[in-house]
Amino acid sequence: MKCIDAIEGTVKSILNQMHATCVDQCLDDSEYVRTAKAVIEGTRIFITQNPEVVEDPQLVVDVLYTHSRDLWLTAQQPSGQAPTAKAEAAVEDENMEYQTYYYDYLYQRGVYPL
């Protein structure tokens, strides 16, 4: 196993555990996203300061960001059966688009405007 695989796997495991804890604890959305960003930023700093670990730190950051956002989006989907009607599917797609925007906005800015 390469060092970068171990780092990526470890950070994904941390994000998974953090996500499970946050879902159980019902943390505020902005607090959840800021915490995920802190984990990802800490990883970016480490791999940037240790260039022998990975050639392209941004690639790892992007993978971790996508993983974190996917966890978030999974939690935002209503559990149960898939939508049966086209209109319900369209509403669900629109909701997921908004949730993606919402996560990205919180990640970039730290808070959502009131």
Disulfide bonds with the S-S distance in Angstrom:
none
